[in-house]
Amino acid sequence: MTAASFPASSRAFTVVLNAQAGRGLAGREWPRLEAELRARVIDFEVIRAASGEEALARVQALAPERAVLTVGGDGTVGALLPALVGTGRPVALVPLGSGNDFAGMLGLRAGDFAEALDRLSYAPRQIDAMQVEIVRGDHAGLRRLLLNGLGTGFDAQVTHAYLRAPGALPGFWRYAWGALGSVRDLRLAGLRMVADGAVIYEGPSCLAAVMNGTRYGGGFRISPASDARDGLLNAVCSGPLSRMQLLGLMARVLRGTHLGHPRVHAGAGQRVELHWSAPVHLHLDGDLWGRAQEVRAEVLPGAVELLNG
């Protein structure tokens, strides 16, 4: 990355603080972050909103050139995407959520405020986003903008279990807890996965993901080949797996070494379609959206201007 011609403190920011992110971590850490912002003489104001909808409306009311600093997890920036995608409004990330997967892919660590703020002096970079449509399912007709990715089948089922995990567990271990608990309910369904009109896989499967980022679940590297600046989405799915095979595969996913596995199928394209023979669980950037049978995703190249990526 190359340094920009302005110091970090020359730009004014609107800080969107999701105090509930990370089970309250963002709220607890805010005084320390606020002190760091003031020490760097960064001009900022703060939005504390009761919901993602309220935060989005307040950001949309800002001047288009006003930069946003999100303080929370993947869901915090995800809620603001309609005010960021294609608008030219700059955004920077301070990860303090449960998973922080998109920020983690960029090398930003929860609580490392110095790294996140030091990067504000670098030149902005354009990163891709994705638009998803649920064609058939509980929320048929829904369109959503995503930054990280979506999961169907087992990984969305794990997300459902994740929400019931013991609150004391951090994000990664909550996901692992949910995965172990979900294995006993493993179900296979017919899947047809298509990228830019070419069939990547057709047959029995237990999970499929379409990713702009590389990881989910606080560090599971489901799509290590992803590059959020290449104008492509990456699709990954399983073939038929037993419960024991699935556990072995999840260990490989954690390390990002599963793409060579004979029961794993992957491809990339600007448009990806998932067609399931029966309704399966669905998550969009970690948020559950019931069950779906058909989902379409399209990349939006360079749609977000990121200041500290």
Buried (B, 14 or more C-beta within 10 A) or exposed (E): EEEBEEEBBEBEBBBBBBBBBBBEBBBEBBEEBBEBBEEBEBEBEBBBBEEBEEBBEBBBEBEEEBBBBBBBBBBBBBBBBBBBBBBEBBBBBBBBBBBBBBBBBBEBEBBEBEEBBEBBBBEBBBBBBBBBBBBBBEBEEBEBBBBBBBBBBBBBBBBEBBEEBEEEBBBBEBBBBBBEBBBEEBEBBEBBBBBBEEEBBEBBBBBBBBBBBBBBBBBBBBBBBBBBBBEBBBBBBBBEBEEEBBBBBBEBBBEBEBBEBEBBBBBBBBBBBBBBEEBBBBBBBBBBBBBBBBBBBBBBEBBBBBBBB
